[in-house]
Structures are given as structure tokens and as C-alpha cells.
Amino acid sequence: MDQQELITRLLDKEFVMFHAVNGDGEKADCQNDRQTFDMMRRAQFSAWSMEACDSYYQDILEAERTGRNLCAEKYIHMMRNTAILQYERLKDQLTFPDDRGMELVDLINGEMIRQTEMLFQRYPYVSGAGRPLYSSQDLGGTTSIETYQRGELMTYSTRTLELLYRHLCDLKAKGISLAEKILEGSVCSYGYTSLDEAEEETKKRAEAMGIQISYGCSRCEQPPEED
């Protein structure tokens, strides 16, 4: 099985978890948009190593066996910054990383934010079209990249975190930014040939419309409802 086939299997299972967030409550528009979900998540996992993808797939299989919903847990982790009272009510549902896992969460999140800072400088229209960057900007129902990213990392096994960190460091040693590879994959899924082309076109549209272009869904910023 090659990496793209593995990612397809991973996404099939991950989308079931994503669609189940909020249970029988009202779904966000993005929870019914499988195409965009696949485009964005495939861009992320295609930039990972095969080993990291396979390890995360095993995390999902283990979560299925034990009745965990990793997507729901991600949003609860995010609430620690965005909705502390709801977080306190729901945190007992979480499985937290061990000490090494927590260390890796900090290392990966810190390096990815540093890389994303550079993308915001080089590609302000593409990067600025989505979430704000820092957790200090978690205001008005908007969740930052830093908070969102940390919430997701907190759902990975220590094994997956180790493999992802190794991949991140290997790329960095070669002068390659993992954050840039993911962003490039995202814009190419919309039909652009490069980040430069996407930046130019996004800037033109933003200036013509007088607004920022967003690939996101505002409902995604809302925390999952309690069971």
C-alpha cells in the first residue's frame, strides 16, 4: 500500500469521527463537506512521512477499538484556550499524552509556528485568509493556528509524535519547511500551480472585493456540544 492509498483509508475513518462531533446536534456546514475535508487533510498528510502517516492510522484504529473520537477530543483540547468553562466540564473525556508526548507537542507546535510565521511574511494574503496565527488572538469565536494545531497534536500517540518530529527535523536539516509543504498542498488542491500563483490571485481578489478571502467555515470555530 502506497502513501496515498493509506491516506485515503485514514481519511475515510477520520471523516466518520469528524462528522460525529456534536452527536445528533446541528452539524456545521464543513461537517457535511467531504470534498473540502479530504482536500485539506490530504494536503497535510501528504507532507508527512509514510511512517508518521501509518502511525497516525494506527492511532485511529486504536481509537475506534476503545470508543474514542479523536476529532471531538481535538476540539475539547482547543477549549482550554477558547472556552475554559466548557473545557472544565468536558476534560474528563480526554486522553492526555505522557510526559514525552507533552514535550513533543511543545517542540512540534513551536517549530511549526516559527515556520508559519515566515509564511505569513512571504505569503500574507494566502496565509492571512484563514485563521490568525497566535493563541493570544483567540478572540471573538476565532481559533488561532497555534491553538488548533496544539489541540490536534494532543490527540496523537507518543509514537506518532516521535515520528512526526523526526520528519520535521529531517526536512528542516534539508532547508525544507513542513508548514510550507502543507500550505502548498492546500492551495494546489484548489487548482493553483504554486504558492506564488495563489498569493497573486488571492491578493487580486481581496483588493477587488475589499475583503479577505477565507477557505474556512465559521461554524468550525464553535466547540462541540456536550453529550
N, C-alpha and C positions, 0 to 999 in steps of 0.2 A: 504494500500500500504506500503510495507516494504522499507527500505532504498535503497536496490539495485535496486528495480523497479523504485523508484523515481530518482535515479542516471541515469538509462537508459533513462528515459524521459528527464531529464535535458541535457544529452549528445546529444540526438537527436536534440534538439533545439540549443544547443551551437555550434554543428558542422556546422549547417547551417550558423551561424554568422561567424565562423572561415573560412569556405570555401568562404564566400562572401568578405573577406578582399582583397583589390586590385581590387574589382569590376570585370570588364571584362578583366583586365590585366593578364599578365602571372602569373600562380599560383606557389607557392613554392611546392616542392615535398611533404612536410608534409601536405599541404592543400588537397591533394588527398589520403592521407594515413589514412583512417578512423580507421583501426585497432590499429595503434600505438596511435592515438589521444585518442581513448577510453581507452586503457590500462593506459596511463599516467594520464588522467583526472579522471578515476575511482579510481586510487590509491589515488589521492588527496582527493576526496570527500568521499571515504570510511573511511578515517581517521577523518572526521568531525563528529559532532553530527548530528542526524536526523533533529533537529530543524534548525541548520545552513544550511544544505542542502536544506530543504524546503524553507527557507527564500531566498536563492540564486535562487532557481527555480522561486519563485515569482518575483524576480528581472528580470529574463529573460522574463517572461510573460509580465511584465510591459514594458520592453524594446521593445518587439515585438509590443505592442499596440501603443507605441509612436514613432516607427521608428528608435530606437537606435540600434547600433551594438556594444555590449559590448566588443567583441574581437578587433574590429577596434579601439575603444577608448583606450583599454589597450595599444596597440602599439603606439598610439599618446602620451599617458602619458609617455611611455618609452623614446620617442624622446626628452623630456626635458633634459635628460642626454646624449643622443646619437646623436641627430640631431636637434640642437636647432633652426636652421633656418626653417626647416620643421615644427617643433613644433609650432613656432610662426605663421605660415601660417594656421595651422590646429586646433589650440587650441579652436577656437570659436565653434567647433563641440562637445566639451566636456561638460559633466555634472559633476560638481565637488561636492565632499562630503561637507556637512555642517561642522561647527566648531567641533562638537563632532565626526563626521566621520573622519575628518582630524587627530584629536587626536588619534583615534583608529587605523588609518592607521599606524601612527608612533609607537604606542605601539605594535601592532601585528608584524609589519615588524622588529622592533628592537629585540623582543624576538625570532622570527623565525631565524633571522641572528645569534643570540647568540647560538641557538640550532644547527644551521647548521655549525657553527664554530667547534663545538665539533664533528660533524660527519666528517668533513674534517680531523680532527686529528685522529679519530678512524678508519675511512674507506677512506683513502686518494685516493685509486685507483678508487673506486666506485664514491666517491664524486667529485674527480678531473677529471672524464671522461666527465663531462658536462660543464656547464657554470662556469666562475670564480665567486667568492663569492661577492666581494665588488663593489659598484658603481664606485669607483676610478679606477677600472680595465676595465671600459667601453671603450676599445680601439680597433682599427683595425676591426671594424664591429662586435665585440663580445659584447653581452649584459650580464651583471652580474646577478646573482640570486637576489641581493638586488634591482636592478633597475627593473627587470622583475616582481618580487614579488610586489613591490610597485605599479607598473603600474596596475597590476590586482586588488589589494586591492582598488585602487582609483575608480574602476568601481562598487564596491559593495554598496548597500544601507547602511545607518547607522544601520538599524535593523539587517542586515546580519553581519555587522562588530561587533556589540554588542554581538551577539550570538557566533560568531567565537572566539572573545576574551574571553568570558566566558568559552568556551570549552577549549581553550588553557590554561587558568589559572587553570581550574579543573584538566586537565591532569598533569600540572606541579606540582600541590599540591600532586599528587599521585606518583610523580617521573617519569612521562611518558613524553617523548618528542614527540610533534606532528610532528616535522620535521622528526624524525626517523621513525615514523609510516608511513608517506607518502613515504619516501625513501624505506622502507622495502616493502611496497605495490608495488612500482615501480619495484624493482628487482624481486619480486616474480611473477610478471606478465610476466617476461622473463623466468620463469621456475626454478629459484633458490628457495631453501627452507629457506634461511635466508640471512641477510646481510653479515654474516661471510663467507658463501659459495660464495656469489657474489664477495666479496672483494678478496678472494683467487684466484678465477678463472680469475677475471679481471686483477689481478696482473700478473698471469702466461701469459696471452695473451699479455699484454702490454710489458712484458720483452721479450717474444719470437718475437714479431713483431717490437719492438723498437719504438713503438708509443703509444699514449694514445688512449683508446677506447672511442668513443663518441656515445651516444644514440640519439644525437640531429641531427638537419638538419641545415646546414649553411645558407640556404635561409631564415630560420625563423628569422635570425638576421636583415634582411633587413626591413626597415619601410614600411608600406602600401603606395601605390601610392596615389597621390591626385586625387580626383574626377574631 
